[in-house]
């Protein structure tokens, strides 16, 4: 822990010298780029030995790029640290001056020492001067010292983290094709590590903070964003994606360490009364952590499909939350956000299944946009940013699918996610909110909040949208649509505000055999599921076709239930 004595002894000039040394090392390493590239296997050399040498050369190149990233990151992080140290030392000098003026002293331990009434104080003013010293000056000095120590500790911790990561070889050269790229990546990463996050705020404030940053800072953060940017609604999707993808390995390491600790606790013999209960508790915690590890594998599998953006990654709570976009959410003219319902989970594979649905929906919506709409680009998002009710939680009143509590909790984050998409952009995309089953209830609660920027809503197999009155749903008039397949008993329940298919103000679209305006023959969907031959989101079904035209912003091409 940094104390005042440490701060007084800090010499920023020495750090300046280190920065100059690191710059020289960086330039020397980067100059090896051509030599490294030309030192590979000659074309004429073939065989196992040649393959082995080529592999070793590849490893050498990767390690060289990592070394350049480490040197560049440390140097880049040290530059603002020097400025901060000097600023904090100047602040301490002011505090010391104020203390001396009133006959106090700031000790190396940070304590404010009272040296008595100032010697030159007139006798008739001693009482008033001391009262002022005790009531106003001393508390002010204590507060100032605390602020100085906090700034010093923050600067020390930021640079120490960078140095520690470099020492532990935790800085990969992801995306760097050569040593110059690695140097640029390191420069950006170092700057990003020293930028303080803004105060907690809503998506609009987050967006304003981002837009207020200098262009150089935004470029650095976009290239190597700190982890906290990944969870901020209102930040560009591309930046959130990079931050969240970069976090996966760190999250996995943290969870693996926790799993090892819990496994040791499970394996420890616990004879005597209550031992089985304690062991059972550790086993449940271990199962939860292992499920989160599985969820990270599932997320990576989805990302490997390509053209994906990881917009949410949160391993806190009982289960992992995630959201994956297809296409470019930053630039697409039409963005649909789909929220799944009961028994959906990342670790259980739901994210992957719904991502496939959203991929096909995006393709079909793009075709509709190109042929019959404005030709704008389409993006879709599978949002599992809440802990959807699970079948084994039915008897838990706070998590049960029979309760509105999980939907209301999820709705707050979903509403901010909608807002974040709009606030992060300079234009206004056609934003469509979609929800299936209990996810439609979560969507309904989210749309009861003001200012989400949602332009249309579509519910599928909905047990209700959390209100009996459509006027509570904040979407433009005549832009609320519903799909209910035959034999969908969940949709018929209407538990959360009534069955949407019977509500005035909600356009009930067809799920039956039909012919699309372009002559395409469409099949009936049935039951409550989204997949399989009769699912709501199965390509070729009327329900999926209707979802695609809503996503493309051409609702006039939808097939209505009334013909």
C-alpha positions in Angstrom: 0.0 0.0 0.0 1.4 3.4 -1.0 2.0 5.8 1.8 3.0 9.5 1.9 6.6 8.6 2.5 6.7 6.5 -0.7 5.2 9.3 -2.7 7.8 11.7 -1.4 10.6 9.3 -2.5 9.2 8.6 -5.9 11.4 10.0 -8.7 9.5 10.4 -11.9 12.8 11.4 -13.7 13.9 7.8 -13.3 10.7 6.6 -14.9 11.3 9.1 -17.7 14.7 7.5 -18.3 13.1 4.0 -18.4 10.6 5.2 -21.0 13.4 6.4 -23.2 15.2 3.1 -22.8 12.1 1.1 -23.6 11.6 3.3 -26.7 15.1 2.4 -27.9 14.4 -1.3 -27.2 11.1 -1.2 -29.1 12.7 0.4 -32.1 15.6 -2.1 -32.1 13.1 -5.0 -32.0 10.9 -3.7 -34.7 14.0 -3.3 -37.0 14.4 -7.0 -36.8 11.2 -7.5 -38.8 12.8 -8.0 -42.2 15.5 -10.2 -40.7 12.9 -12.4 -39.0 10.8 -12.6 -42.2 13.8 -13.6 -44.3 15.2 -16.2 -41.9 12.5 -18.8 -42.6 12.9 -22.2 -44.3 14.4 -22.0 -47.8 11.9 -23.2 -50.5 14.3 -25.9 -51.6 14.5 -27.5 -48.1 11.8 -30.1 -47.7 11.1 -33.0 -45.3 10.4 -33.5 -41.6 13.5 -31.6 -40.5 12.4 -28.7 -42.6 8.9 -28.8 -41.2 10.2 -28.9 -37.7 12.5 -25.9 -38.4 9.6 -24.0 -39.9 7.5 -24.7 -36.9 10.2 -23.4 -34.6 10.6 -20.3 -36.7 6.9 -19.7 -36.4 7.2 -20.0 -32.6 10.1 -17.6 -32.6 8.2 -15.1 -34.6 5.2 -15.3 -32.2 7.4 -14.9 -29.2 9.1 -11.9 -30.8 5.8 -10.3 -31.4 4.7 -10.9 -27.8 8.0 -9.4 -26.6 7.4 -6.3 -28.7 3.8 -6.1 -27.3 5.1 -6.3 -23.8 7.8 -3.7 -24.2 5.4 -1.3 -26.0 2.6 -1.8 -23.5 4.9 -1.1 -20.5 6.3 2.0 -22.2 2.9 3.4 -23.3 1.5 2.8 -19.8 4.4 4.5 -18.1 4.1 7.7 -20.0 0.8 8.9 -18.4 1.9 7.4 -15.1 4.9 9.8 -15.0 2.5 12.7 -15.6 0.2 11.5 -12.9 3.0 11.0 -10.4 4.2 14.6 -10.9 0.6 15.9 -10.6 0.1 13.9 -7.4 3.4 15.2 -6.0 2.4 18.8 -6.8 -0.9 18.1 -5.0 1.0 16.8 -2.0 3.2 19.9 -2.0 0.1 22.1 -1.8 -1.2 20.0 1.1 2.2 20.3 2.9 2.1 24.1 2.4 -1.3 24.4 3.9 -0.3 22.2 6.8 2.7 24.3 7.6 0.7 27.5 7.4 -1.5 26.3 10.3 1.3 24.5 12.2 0.4 20.9 11.2 2.7 18.4 9.6 1.8 15.5 7.3 3.8 12.5 8.4 5.1 9.8 6.1 2.4 7.5 7.4 -0.3 10.0 6.2 -1.3 11.2 9.7 -2.0 14.8 10.3 0.3 15.8 13.2 -0.8 18.8 15.3 2.3 21.0 16.3 0.2 23.3 18.4 -1.0 26.9 18.0 1.1 28.8 15.4 3.8 30.6 17.4 3.0 34.0 16.0 -0.6 33.9 17.0 -1.7 36.9 19.2 -2.8 35.9 22.7 -6.3 37.2 22.2 -6.8 35.2 19.0 -5.5 31.8 20.2 -9.0 30.4 21.0 -10.5 31.4 17.7 -7.5 30.3 15.7 -7.4 26.8 17.4 -11.1 26.4 16.9 -10.7 27.1 13.2 -7.7 24.7 13.0 -9.6 21.9 14.7 -13.0 22.3 13.1 -12.0 23.3 9.5 -8.3 23.0 8.7 -7.5 19.6 10.2 -10.5 17.8 8.6 -9.7 19.5 5.3 -6.1 18.3 5.5 -7.2 14.7 6.3 -9.5 14.7 3.3 -6.8 16.1 1.0 -4.3 13.5 2.2 -6.8 10.7 1.5 -7.3 12.0 -2.0 -3.6 12.2 -2.6 -3.1 8.7 -1.4 -6.0 7.4 -3.6 -4.5 9.0 -6.7 -1.1 7.6 -5.9 -2.4 4.2 -5.2 -4.4 4.1 -8.4 -1.4 5.2 -10.5 0.8 2.6 -8.8 -1.8 -0.2 -9.2 -2.3 0.5 -12.9 1.4 0.4 -13.8 2.0 -2.6 -11.4 -0.8 -4.5 -13.3 0.8 -3.9 -16.6 4.3 -4.9 -15.3 2.8 -8.0 -13.7 1.1 -9.0 -16.9 4.3 -8.5 -18.9 6.3 -10.5 -16.4 3.8 -13.4 -16.5 3.6 -13.4 -20.3 -0.1 -12.6 -20.3 0.1 -10.2 -23.2 -0.6 -12.0 -26.5 0.0 -10.6 -29.9 -3.5 -11.3 -31.2 -3.9 -9.9 -34.7 -0.4 -8.6 -35.1 1.1 -9.9 -38.4 4.5 -8.4 -37.9 6.7 -6.6 -35.3 5.4 -3.2 -36.3 1.8 -4.3 -35.8 2.8 -5.7 -32.4 4.4 -2.3 -31.4 1.2 -0.5 -32.4 -0.9 -3.0 -30.5 1.3 -2.6 -27.4 1.1 1.2 -27.6 -2.7 1.1 -27.7 -2.9 -1.5 -24.9 -0.7 0.5 -22.6 -2.8 3.7 -23.1 -6.0 1.7 -22.6 -4.8 0.3 -19.3 -4.3 3.8 -17.8 -7.6 5.3 -18.8 -10.1 5.5 -15.9 -13.6 4.3 -16.6 -16.3 6.9 -16.5 -18.6 7.1 -13.4 -21.5 4.6 -13.6 -24.1 5.9 -15.9 -26.9 5.1 -18.3 -26.3 4.2 -22.0 -26.7 7.9 -23.0 -24.0 9.0 -20.6 -21.7 6.2 -21.6 -22.1 7.2 -25.3 -21.4 10.8 -24.5 -18.3 9.9 -22.6 -17.0 7.8 -25.5 -17.8 10.5 -28.1 -16.0 13.1 -26.0 -12.7 11.2 -26.1 -9.9 12.4 -28.3 -9.6 10.5 -31.6 -6.2 9.1 -30.6 -7.7 7.7 -27.3 -10.7 6.2 -29.1 -8.4 4.5 -31.6 -6.3 3.1 -28.8 -9.3 1.8 -26.9 -10.8 0.3 -30.0 -7.5 -1.6 -30.7 -7.0 -2.8 -27.2 -10.0 -2.1 -25.0 -9.9 -2.8 -21.3 -12.3 -5.4 -20.0 -14.7 -3.0 -18.4 -15.7 -1.6 -21.9 -17.3 -4.9 -22.8 -20.1 -4.4 -20.4 -21.0 -0.8 -21.1 -24.2 -0.2 -23.0 -23.8 2.8 -25.3 -20.2 1.9 -26.5 -19.8 0.8 -30.1 -20.5 -2.9 -30.7 -17.1 -3.4 -32.3 -15.3 -2.2 -29.2 -17.5 -4.2 -26.9 -16.8 -7.3 -29.0 -13.0 -6.9 -28.9 -13.1 -6.3 -25.1 -15.3 -9.3 -24.4 -13.5 -11.7 -26.8 -10.2 -10.7 -25.1 -11.7 -11.4 -21.7 -12.5 -15.1 -22.5 -9.1 -16.5 -21.6 -8.9 -14.4 -18.4 -12.4 -15.5 -17.4 -11.4 -19.1 -18.1 -8.3 -18.9 -16.0 -10.1 -17.4 -13.1 -12.9 -20.0 -13.2 -10.3 -22.9 -13.5 -8.6 -21.6 -10.4 -11.9 -21.5 -8.5 -12.8 -24.9 -9.8 -9.5 -26.3 -8.5 -10.1 -24.7 -5.1 -13.6 -26.1 -4.8 -12.5 -29.6 -6.0 -10.0 -29.7 -3.2 -12.8 -28.7 -0.7 -15.0 -31.4 -2.1 -12.2 -34.0 -1.8 -11.4 -33.1 1.8 -12.8 -35.8 4.2 -15.5 -34.3 6.5 -16.4 -36.9 9.1 -18.9 -36.1 11.8 -22.3 -34.4 11.8 -23.0 -32.0 9.0 -20.0 -33.2 6.9 -22.2 -34.4 4.0 -24.1 -31.1 4.0 -20.9 -29.0 3.8 -19.5 -31.3 1.1 -22.7 -31.1 -0.9 -22.6 -27.3 -0.8 -19.1 -27.3 -2.2 -20.1 -29.7 -4.9 -23.0 -27.5 -6.0 -20.6 -24.5 -6.2 -18.2 -26.6 -8.2 -20.9 -27.7 -10.6 -21.9 -24.1 -11.1 -18.3 -23.1 -11.9 -17.9 -26.0 -14.3 -21.1 -25.0 -16.0 -19.6 -21.5 -16.5 -16.4 -23.0 -18.0 -18.6 -25.0 -20.4 -20.4 -21.8 -21.3 -17.2 -20.2 -22.4 -16.5 -23.1 -24.7 -20.0 -22.7 -26.1 -19.5 -19.0 -26.7 -16.2 -19.6 -28.6 -17.9 -22.2 -30.7 -20.5 -19.7 -31.8 -17.9 -17.0 -32.5 -16.0 -19.4 -34.7 -18.9 -19.4 -37.1 -17.6 -16.0 -38.3 -19.2 -12.5 -38.7 -20.1 -12.5 -35.0 -19.9 -9.8 -32.3 -19.8 -10.8 -28.6 -21.8 -7.9 -27.1 -22.3 -9.3 -23.6 -20.2 -11.6 -21.5 -21.0 -11.8 -17.8 -20.0 -14.8 -15.6 -21.3 -13.3 -12.4 -24.5 -14.7 -10.8 -25.6 -18.3 -11.1 -25.2 -18.7 -14.9 -23.2 -17.0 -17.6 -25.0 -14.3 -19.6 -24.1 -13.5 -23.2 -25.3 -11.8 -26.3 -24.0 -12.5 -29.8 -24.6 -10.3 -32.9 -24.5 -11.5 -36.5 -23.4 -8.8 -38.9 -22.3 -5.3 -37.9 -24.6 -3.9 -35.2 -22.7 -0.5 -35.5 -23.7 0.1 -39.1 -26.6 -2.2 -40.0 -29.8 -0.3 -41.1 -32.0 -3.0 -39.5 -31.1 -4.6 -36.1 -33.3 -7.2 -34.5 -32.7 -8.3 -30.9 -34.1 -11.8 -30.0 -34.6 -12.8 -26.4 -35.2 -16.5 -25.7 -37.4 -17.9 -22.9 -37.7 -20.7 -20.4 -34.8 -23.2 -20.0 -32.5 -21.2 -22.2 -28.9 -21.1 -21.1 -25.5 -20.5 -22.6 -23.9 -23.6 -21.1 -26.9 -25.8 -22.2 -26.3 -24.9 -25.9 -29.3 -22.5 -26.3 -27.0 -19.7 -27.5 -25.7 -21.8 -30.3 -29.2 -23.0 -31.4 -30.7 -19.6 -31.4 -27.7 -18.2 -33.2 -28.4 -20.5 -36.1 -32.0 -19.4 -36.1 -30.9 -15.7 -36.1 -28.3 -16.4 -38.9 -31.0 -17.8 -41.2 -33.4 -15.0 -40.2 -30.7 -12.4 -41.0 -30.1 -14.0 -44.4 -33.8 -14.1 -45.3 -34.4 -10.6 -43.9 -31.5 -9.3 -46.0 -33.1 -10.8 -49.1 -36.3 -9.1 -48.3 -34.5 -5.8 -47.7 -32.6 -6.1 -51.0 -35.6 -7.1 -53.1 -38.5 -5.2 -51.6 -37.1 -2.8 -49.0 -34.5 -0.1 -48.7 -31.6 -2.4 -49.4 -30.2 -1.7 -46.0 -28.0 -4.1 -44.2 -29.5 -6.4 -41.6 -28.0 -7.6 -38.3 -29.5 -9.8 -35.6 -28.6 -10.4 -32.0 -29.3 -13.3 -29.7 -29.6 -11.8 -26.3 -29.2 -14.1 -23.3 -28.2 -11.3 -21.1 -30.5 -12.5 -18.3 -30.9 -15.7 -16.3 -33.9 -17.3 -17.9 -36.0 -19.5 -15.7 -35.0 -23.2 -15.8 -37.3 -26.2 -15.4 -35.6 -27.3 -12.2 -36.3 -23.9 -10.6 -40.1 -24.1 -10.9 -40.6 -24.3 -7.2 -38.4 -21.3 -6.4 -40.7 -18.3 -6.2 -37.9 -15.8 -7.2 -36.7 -17.8 -10.2 -39.7 -19.8 -11.3 -41.2 -19.5 -14.8 -44.5 -19.0 -13.1 -43.2 -15.7 -11.6 -42.6 -12.4 -13.3 -39.6 -11.7 -11.2 -36.9 -13.1 -13.6 -38.5 -11.2 -16.5 -38.5 -7.9 -14.6 -34.9 -8.4 -13.6 -33.9 -9.2 -17.2 -36.0 -6.4 -18.6 -33.9 -3.7 -17.0 -30.7 -4.9 -18.7 -32.6 -5.6 -22.0 -34.0 -2.1 -22.1 -30.5 -0.7 -21.6 -29.2 -2.9 -24.3 -31.8 -1.5 -26.7 -30.9 2.0 -25.6 -27.2 1.3 -26.0 -27.5 0.3 -29.6 -29.2 3.6 -30.5 -27.0 5.8 -28.3 -23.8 4.3 -29.7 -24.6 5.3 -33.2 -24.9 8.6 -35.1 -27.8 7.4 -37.1 -31.1 5.7 -36.2 -31.4 2.1 -37.1 -34.7 0.2 -37.5 -34.5 -1.5 -34.1 -36.8 -4.6 -33.7 -37.4 -6.3 -30.4 -38.3 -10.0 -30.6 -39.0 -12.4 -27.8 -40.1 -16.0 -27.6 -42.0 -17.6 -24.8 -40.9 -16.2 -21.4 -38.5 -14.1 -23.4 -41.4 -12.2 -24.9 -42.5 -11.4 -21.3 -39.1 -10.1 -20.6 -39.3 -8.1 -23.8 -42.7 -6.7 -22.9 -41.5 -5.5 -19.5 -38.4 -3.9 -21.2 -40.6 -2.1 -23.7 -42.7 -0.6 -20.9 -39.7 1.5 -20.1 -39.2 4.9 -21.7 -36.7 5.7 -24.4 -35.6 2.3 -25.6 -35.7 3.5 -29.2 -37.4 0.3 -30.4 -39.2 0.8 -33.7 -41.2 -2.5 -33.8 -41.8 -5.5 -31.6 -42.6 -9.2 -32.4 -43.6 -11.8 -29.9 -43.6 -15.5 -30.6 -45.5 -18.0 -28.5 -46.1 -15.4 -25.8 -47.7 -16.1 -22.4 -48.1 -12.3 -22.1 -46.1 -9.1 -22.2 -46.5 -8.1 -18.6 -49.4 -5.8 -19.0 -53.1 -6.1 -20.1 -52.9 -2.7 -21.9 -51.0 -2.4 -25.2 -50.8 1.3 -24.6 -48.2 0.5 -21.9 -45.8 -0.8 -24.6 -43.6 1.9 -26.0 -43.4 1.1 -29.7 -44.9 3.1 -32.5 -48.6 2.6 -33.2 -49.4 -0.4 -35.4 -45.8 -1.8 -35.1 -46.5 -4.5 -32.5 -46.8 -8.0 -34.0 -47.5 -11.4 -32.6 -47.1 -15.0 -33.8 -49.0 -17.9 -32.2 -48.8 -21.4 -33.7 -51.6 -23.9 -33.4 -51.3 -26.1 -30.4 -49.1 -23.7 -28.5 -50.5 -24.2 -25.0 -48.0 -21.8 -23.4 -49.2 -18.9 -25.6 -52.8 -19.7 -24.7 -52.1 -19.3 -21.0 -51.9 -15.5 -21.1 -50.5 -15.6 -17.6 -48.6 -12.3 -17.8 -51.2 -9.8 -18.9 -53.3 -11.9 -21.2 -52.9 -13.6 -24.6 -51.4 -11.1 -27.1 -53.2 -12.8 -30.0 -56.5 -11.4 -28.7 -55.4 -7.9 -27.9 -56.5 -4.8 -29.9 -53.4 -2.9 -31.1 -51.3 -6.1 -31.7 -51.2 -7.3 -35.3 -51.6 -11.1 -35.2 -49.6 -12.6 -38.1 -50.2 -16.0 -39.7 -48.5 -19.2 -38.7 -50.5 -21.4 -41.0 -49.9 -22.8 -44.5 -49.8 -19.7 -46.8 -48.4 -18.2 -50.0 -46.1 -15.2 -49.7 -46.6 -12.1 -51.9 -43.8 -13.3 -54.1 -45.5 -16.7 -54.6 -43.3 -18.7 -52.1 -45.3 -21.5 -50.5 -45.0 -21.4 -46.8 -45.6 -24.2 -44.2 -47.6 -24.1 -41.0 -45.8 -24.0 -37.7 -47.2 -25.7 -34.6 -46.5 -26.2 -31.0 -44.3 -24.0 -28.8 -40.8 -24.6 -30.1 -38.6 -22.5 -32.3 -36.7 -25.3 -34.0 -37.5 -28.6 -35.8 -39.8 -29.0 -38.8 -42.7 -27.1 -37.2 -40.8 -24.4 -35.2 -41.5 -20.7 -35.2 -38.0 -19.9 -36.6 -37.7 -22.7 -39.1 -36.9 -21.5 -42.6 -39.8 -22.1 -45.0 -42.5 -21.8 -42.3 -44.9 -18.9 -42.4 -43.9 -17.7 -38.9 -40.3 -17.5 -39.8 -41.1 -15.7 -43.1 -43.2 -13.1 -41.2 -40.4 -12.6 -38.7 -38.0 -11.9 -41.6 -40.1 -9.2 -43.2 -40.5 -7.5 -39.8 -36.8 -7.6 -39.3 -36.2 -6.2 -42.8 -38.6 -3.3 -42.2 -41.2 -4.4 -44.8 -44.1 -5.3 -42.6 -46.5 -4.7 -45.6 -45.2 -8.0 -47.0 -46.3 -10.0 -43.9 -49.0 -12.7 -44.1 -51.7 -11.7 -41.7 -53.7 -14.3 -39.7 -57.0 -12.9 -41.2 -55.8 -13.5 -44.7 
